[in-house]
Amino acid sequence: MSRQQSVGQELKVAVIGGGHLGRIHAKLLTQVEGARLVAVCDPNLEAATTIAEANSRPEESVAAYADYREAIGEFDAAVIAAPTGFHGEIASTLIKAGKHLFVEKPLTHESEEAKRLALLASSRNRVLQVGHVERFNPAFTALGEFGVDVKYVEATRASRFPGRCLDVGVVMDLMIHDLDLVLSLTNAAVRSIHASGLSVVSDHEDIAEARIEFECGLVANLKASRVSPAPARDMVLYSPAGFAQIDFGKPALAMVKASDSLSRRTFDLEAEAENPLKYADELFDQHLSCELKELEPRNAILDELHDFVISVQAGGVPVVDGNAGARAVTVAEAILDAIAERSWYANASDDEIGAKGQPRRRIEQDRVAPRRAA
């Protein structure tokens, strides 16, 4: 079965899931050249109908379905924006029906299921793209040489409580963005993972941190929270080229480029400076040049949808394919396992382990009533 669509052939696309992301994808698909939104599917038919009507045109109506299986004959490809727990079933059904898929991250919440989907898509010669949108962020794509042979990554991703995506914790919801970015920097296997997390308001971890070491020597420290008073989306990377700081929100990329002597470890501070206390200005003038890249904001979701359609029409491989999506889920699952095994006390009991570990009560001394004067 050929993956490639005929050149110039319009790709008929359905959106499955009538929630927040489903609405966004449906709207943006109307702006993607070579694609046409033909259906919106959601068990809540009213929600599907609202989205379909909002994106219909006099010459191009969009149909609404409560069951995506009823629409299978109407589309060539689909965007799956349903809750994560349904990704596996829906994606498997549609790949077997010969459809190309864009699946919102995470691909699934179980690594074995994610691997099966990637293998199924490959065996059926279907495009399977995963919606790790930060791969298309201008601040990340502008890294260039700073993304080669990275040795250390530190990332923080935080949001106010979203009230949605609560079928997974913050690792699969937010941290997986940075996890996918780190994994895109190396093909090396993971050597070790240490992690902890806490459930604050949901049934899953709402705050998490992880330290991941790779066989190539790369170390990544990732932090995520979905109960933060202020949002944050930033990353710092260190490589032989120097170091770079990414602000995904603005977007902005600040870089400090190392001189050849610093990169090659031939720099000798004693030989360069008579007084190291006064060397800061000279160090940055001669050996650590600072550069702030001016970046034009882009709609990264629109860019990844363009990538999906082009991959289908040209028979290519998307930036984030099924294997990449499955790899992110596999490492995220290992992080969750580490969180589940985290003991918060020495000799911890079963209810003092993991994200929902109970804090020990402190024994307070009874207050002694003040004596009255005789």
C-alpha positions as CSV (number, residue, x, y, z in Angstrom):
1,M,0.0,0.0,0.0
2,S,1.5,3.4,-1.0
3,R,1.7,6.0,1.7
4,Q,1.9,8.9,-0.8
5,Q,-1.2,10.8,-1.9
6,S,-1.5,11.9,-5.5
7,V,0.2,15.3,-6.0
8,G,-2.4,18.0,-5.6
9,Q,-5.0,15.6,-4.2
10,E,-6.9,17.2,-1.4
11,L,-6.5,15.4,2.0
12,K,-9.9,14.9,3.7
13,V,-9.4,15.2,7.4
14,A,-11.6,14.4,10.5
15,V,-11.0,15.7,14.0
16,I,-11.9,13.2,16.7
17,G,-12.5,14.9,20.0
18,G,-14.6,18.0,20.6
19,G,-12.7,19.5,23.6
20,H,-10.3,22.3,23.8
21,L,-7.6,20.9,21.4
22,G,-10.2,19.5,19.1
23,R,-11.6,23.0,18.6
24,I,-8.2,24.4,17.9
25,H,-7.2,21.7,15.4
26,A,-10.5,22.0,13.6
27,K,-10.1,25.8,13.2
28,L,-6.5,25.6,12.0
29,L,-7.1,22.8,9.5
30,T,-9.2,25.2,7.5
31,Q,-5.9,27.2,7.0
32,V,-3.8,24.3,5.9
33,E,-3.2,24.1,2.2
34,G,-4.0,20.8,0.7
35,A,-6.3,19.7,3.5
36,R,-10.0,20.0,4.0
37,L,-11.9,19.4,7.3
38,V,-14.8,17.1,6.5
39,A,-15.9,15.8,9.9
40,V,-15.8,16.4,13.6
41,C,-16.5,13.4,15.9
42,D,-17.3,13.3,19.6
43,P,-19.7,11.2,21.8
44,N,-21.2,14.6,22.8
45,L,-22.9,15.2,19.4
46,E,-23.8,18.7,20.4
47,A,-20.2,19.6,21.0
48,A,-19.2,18.1,17.6
49,T,-22.0,19.9,15.8
50,T,-21.0,23.2,17.3
51,I,-17.4,22.8,16.0
52,A,-18.5,21.5,12.7
53,E,-20.9,24.4,12.1
54,A,-18.3,27.0,13.2
55,N,-15.9,25.7,10.5
56,S,-18.3,25.0,7.7
57,R,-18.4,27.1,4.6
58,P,-21.3,27.6,2.1
59,E,-19.4,25.5,-0.4
60,E,-17.7,23.1,2.1
61,S,-19.9,21.8,5.0
62,V,-18.4,19.9,7.8
63,A,-20.3,16.9,9.2
64,A,-20.7,16.0,12.8
65,Y,-20.8,12.4,14.2
66,A,-21.2,11.0,17.7
67,D,-19.2,7.9,16.7
68,Y,-16.1,8.3,14.6
69,R,-16.5,4.8,13.1
70,E,-19.6,6.0,11.3
71,A,-17.5,8.6,9.5
72,I,-14.6,6.3,8.4
73,G,-15.6,6.3,4.8
74,E,-15.6,10.1,4.7
75,F,-12.0,10.9,5.4
76,D,-8.4,10.0,4.5
77,A,-6.7,11.2,7.7
78,A,-7.6,12.1,11.2
79,V,-6.5,14.3,14.1
80,I,-7.1,12.4,17.4
81,A,-7.7,15.0,20.2
82,A,-9.7,12.7,22.4
83,P,-8.7,12.0,26.1
84,T,-5.4,10.0,26.2
85,G,-7.1,6.8,27.5
86,F,-8.9,6.5,24.2
87,H,-5.9,7.1,21.9
88,G,-4.9,3.5,21.6
89,E,-8.3,2.1,20.6
90,I,-9.1,4.9,18.2
91,A,-5.7,5.0,16.5
92,S,-5.5,1.2,16.1
93,T,-9.0,1.1,14.5
94,L,-8.2,3.9,12.1
95,I,-4.7,2.7,11.1
96,K,-6.2,-0.7,10.3
97,A,-8.8,1.1,8.2
98,G,-6.0,2.7,6.2
99,K,-6.1,6.2,7.7
100,H,-3.1,8.5,8.3
101,L,-3.1,9.9,11.9
102,F,-2.0,12.9,13.8
103,V,-2.4,12.0,17.5
104,E,-2.1,14.6,20.3
105,K,0.5,14.0,22.9
106,P,1.0,11.7,24.6
107,L,0.6,9.0,22.0
108,T,-0.8,6.8,24.7
109,H,-0.3,6.5,28.5
110,E,1.2,3.0,28.2
111,S,4.6,2.3,26.6
112,E,3.7,-1.1,25.1
113,E,0.6,0.2,23.5
114,A,2.5,3.2,22.1
115,K,5.1,0.9,20.6
116,R,2.4,-1.3,19.1
117,L,0.8,1.7,17.4
118,A,4.1,2.8,16.0
119,L,4.8,-0.7,14.6
120,L,1.2,-1.0,13.3
121,A,1.5,2.3,11.4
122,S,4.9,1.4,10.0
123,S,3.7,-2.1,8.8
124,R,0.6,-0.5,7.2
125,N,2.7,2.2,5.6
126,R,0.6,4.9,7.3
127,V,1.8,8.3,8.6
128,L,1.6,8.5,12.4
129,Q,2.5,11.9,13.8
130,V,2.5,12.8,17.5
131,G,1.6,16.3,18.6
132,H,4.8,17.3,20.5
133,V,4.3,20.9,19.5
134,E,7.4,22.4,21.0
135,R,9.5,20.7,18.3
136,F,8.1,23.5,16.1
137,N,8.7,26.3,18.5
138,P,11.0,28.9,16.8
139,A,13.2,29.1,19.9
140,F,13.9,25.4,19.7
141,T,14.3,25.2,15.9
142,A,16.8,28.1,16.0
143,L,19.3,26.2,18.2
144,G,21.5,25.1,15.4
145,E,25.0,24.1,16.6
146,F,23.9,24.4,20.2
147,G,21.7,21.3,19.8
148,V,24.7,19.1,18.8
149,D,26.5,17.0,21.5
150,V,24.5,18.6,24.3
151,K,25.9,17.6,27.8
152,Y,23.4,19.1,30.2
153,V,19.8,20.2,30.0
154,E,17.7,21.9,32.7
155,A,14.0,22.6,32.0
156,T,11.1,24.0,33.9
157,R,7.5,23.9,32.7
158,A,4.7,25.1,34.9
159,S,1.1,26.3,34.5
160,R,-1.8,27.3,36.6
161,F,-4.3,24.5,37.3
162,P,-5.8,23.8,33.9
163,G,-8.9,21.8,35.1
164,R,-8.5,19.5,32.0
165,C,-6.3,16.6,30.9
166,L,-6.8,15.2,34.4
167,D,-6.9,11.6,33.1
168,V,-3.0,11.8,33.3
169,G,-0.6,13.5,35.7
170,V,1.8,16.4,35.1
171,V,4.5,14.0,33.7
172,M,2.3,12.9,30.7
173,D,0.6,16.3,30.5
174,L,3.5,18.8,30.7
175,M,6.9,17.3,31.4
176,I,6.6,15.1,28.3
177,H,7.0,18.2,26.2
178,D,10.5,18.8,27.5
179,L,11.2,15.0,27.6
180,D,10.5,14.8,23.9
181,L,12.8,17.7,23.2
182,V,15.6,16.1,25.2
183,L,15.1,12.8,23.5
184,S,15.4,14.6,20.1
185,L,18.9,15.6,21.1
186,T,20.3,12.1,21.5
187,N,19.7,8.5,20.3
188,A,21.5,7.1,23.3
189,A,19.7,4.8,25.7
190,V,18.7,6.0,29.2
191,R,21.1,4.9,31.9
192,S,19.2,5.9,35.0
193,I,16.2,7.9,36.2
194,H,15.6,9.4,39.6
195,A,12.3,11.2,40.1
196,S,9.8,12.4,42.7
197,G,6.3,13.9,42.5
198,L,3.4,15.0,44.6
199,S,-0.4,14.9,44.2
200,V,-1.8,18.2,45.3
201,V,-5.4,18.5,43.9
202,S,-5.8,15.6,41.5
203,D,-5.6,11.8,41.6
204,H,-2.2,12.0,39.8
205,E,1.0,13.8,40.4
206,D,0.6,17.6,40.0
207,I,4.2,18.4,40.7
208,A,7.2,16.4,39.5
209,E,10.9,16.5,39.0
210,A,13.2,14.0,37.2
211,R,16.9,13.5,36.7
212,I,17.7,11.5,33.6
213,E,21.2,10.2,32.6
214,F,21.9,8.8,29.2
215,E,24.6,6.4,28.1
216,C,26.2,9.2,26.0
217,G,26.8,11.3,29.1
218,L,23.9,13.7,28.6
219,V,22.2,14.7,31.9
220,A,18.7,16.3,32.0
221,N,16.9,17.7,35.0
222,L,13.3,18.3,34.3
223,K,10.7,20.0,36.5
224,A,7.0,20.4,35.9
225,S,4.0,21.7,37.8
226,R,0.4,22.3,37.0
227,V,-0.4,24.1,40.3
228,S,1.9,27.0,39.8
229,P,0.8,30.6,40.5
230,A,2.7,31.7,37.4
231,P,3.4,30.0,34.1
232,A,6.9,29.0,33.0
233,R,8.3,27.3,29.8
234,D,12.1,27.6,29.7
235,M,15.1,25.4,29.1
236,V,18.9,25.8,29.4
237,L,21.3,23.7,27.3
238,Y,25.0,23.3,27.7
239,S,27.2,22.0,24.8
240,P,30.7,22.5,23.5
241,A,29.4,25.4,21.5
242,G,28.5,27.2,24.7
243,F,25.1,27.5,26.4
244,A,21.7,28.6,25.3
245,Q,18.6,29.6,27.2
246,I,15.2,29.1,25.7
247,D,12.0,30.9,26.6
248,F,9.3,29.0,24.7
249,G,6.6,31.4,25.6
250,K,7.9,34.6,24.1
251,P,9.6,32.9,22.1
252,A,13.3,33.9,22.7
253,L,16.7,32.3,22.4
254,A,19.7,33.7,24.3
255,M,23.1,32.2,23.5
256,V,26.5,32.5,25.1
257,K,29.1,31.2,22.6
258,A,32.4,29.8,23.9
259,S,35.7,30.7,22.3
260,D,37.8,27.9,20.8
261,S,40.1,27.8,23.8
262,L,37.2,27.3,26.2
263,S,35.5,24.7,24.0
264,R,38.8,22.7,23.6
265,R,39.6,23.0,27.3
266,T,42.9,24.8,26.6
267,F,41.9,28.0,28.4
268,D,44.3,28.8,31.3
269,L,42.9,31.4,33.7
270,E,46.2,32.0,35.5
271,A,47.9,32.8,32.1
272,E,45.0,35.0,30.9
273,A,44.3,37.1,34.0
274,E,46.6,38.7,36.6
275,N,43.6,39.4,38.8
276,P,40.6,37.0,38.3
277,L,38.4,39.3,40.4
278,K,38.6,41.9,37.6
279,Y,38.5,39.5,34.7
280,A,34.7,39.3,34.1
281,D,34.4,42.0,31.4
282,E,37.4,40.7,29.5
283,L,36.1,37.1,29.8
284,F,32.8,38.0,28.2
285,D,34.4,40.3,25.6
286,Q,36.9,37.7,24.4
287,H,35.7,34.2,25.3
288,L,31.9,34.3,26.1
289,S,30.1,36.3,23.5
290,C,26.4,36.9,24.2
291,E,23.7,36.9,21.5
292,L,20.0,37.3,21.7
293,K,18.2,36.0,18.6
294,E,15.2,38.0,17.5
295,L,12.4,35.5,16.7
296,E,9.1,35.9,15.0
297,P,6.3,34.2,16.9
298,R,4.6,31.4,15.0
299,N,1.6,29.2,15.4
300,A,3.4,26.0,16.2
301,I,0.2,23.9,16.1
302,L,-0.5,25.2,12.6
303,D,3.1,24.3,11.6
304,E,2.8,20.8,12.8
305,L,-0.5,20.3,10.9
306,H,1.3,21.5,7.8
307,D,4.0,19.0,8.5
308,F,1.4,16.3,8.8
309,V,-0.3,17.0,5.6
310,I,3.0,17.4,3.7
311,S,4.2,14.1,5.1
312,V,1.1,12.3,3.8
313,Q,1.1,13.9,0.4
314,A,4.8,13.5,-0.2
315,G,5.1,10.1,1.5
316,G,7.7,11.5,3.9
317,V,8.4,11.1,7.6
318,P,7.0,13.8,10.0
319,V,9.2,15.6,12.4
320,V,7.7,13.7,15.3
321,D,6.8,10.2,14.1
322,G,5.2,7.3,16.0
323,N,8.6,5.9,17.1
324,A,9.5,9.3,18.7
325,G,6.1,9.5,20.4
326,A,6.5,6.0,21.7
327,R,10.0,6.7,23.0
328,A,8.7,9.7,25.0
329,V,5.9,7.6,26.5
330,T,8.4,4.9,27.5
331,V,10.7,7.2,29.3
332,A,7.7,9.1,30.9
333,E,6.4,5.7,32.1
334,A,9.8,5.0,33.7
335,I,9.7,8.4,35.4
336,L,6.2,7.6,36.8
337,D,7.5,4.2,38.1
338,A,10.3,6.1,39.9
339,I,7.8,8.5,41.4
340,A,5.6,5.6,42.6
341,E,8.6,4.1,44.4
342,R,9.8,7.3,46.0
343,S,9.9,7.0,49.8
344,W,9.5,10.2,51.7
345,Y,10.9,8.9,55.0
346,A,13.4,6.3,56.2
347,N,11.5,3.0,56.9
348,A,8.5,4.4,55.1
349,S,5.2,2.6,55.3
350,D,3.1,1.9,52.2
351,D,1.1,5.1,52.6
352,E,4.3,7.2,52.8
353,I,5.5,6.2,49.3
354,G,4.8,7.8,45.9
355,A,2.9,10.9,44.7
356,K,0.1,10.4,47.2
357,G,2.4,9.6,50.2
358,Q,1.0,10.8,53.5
359,P,3.0,13.3,55.6
360,R,3.9,12.2,59.1
361,R,2.2,14.1,61.8
362,R,4.5,15.9,64.2
363,I,4.1,15.3,67.9
364,E,3.6,18.7,69.5
365,Q,4.2,19.2,73.2
366,D,1.3,20.3,75.2
367,R,1.4,23.9,76.0
368,V,1.9,24.6,79.7
369,A,-0.4,27.2,81.1
370,P,1.4,30.1,82.6
371,R,1.5,30.2,86.4
372,R,-0.4,32.8,88.2
373,A,1.4,35.1,90.6
374,A,0.7,34.3,94.3
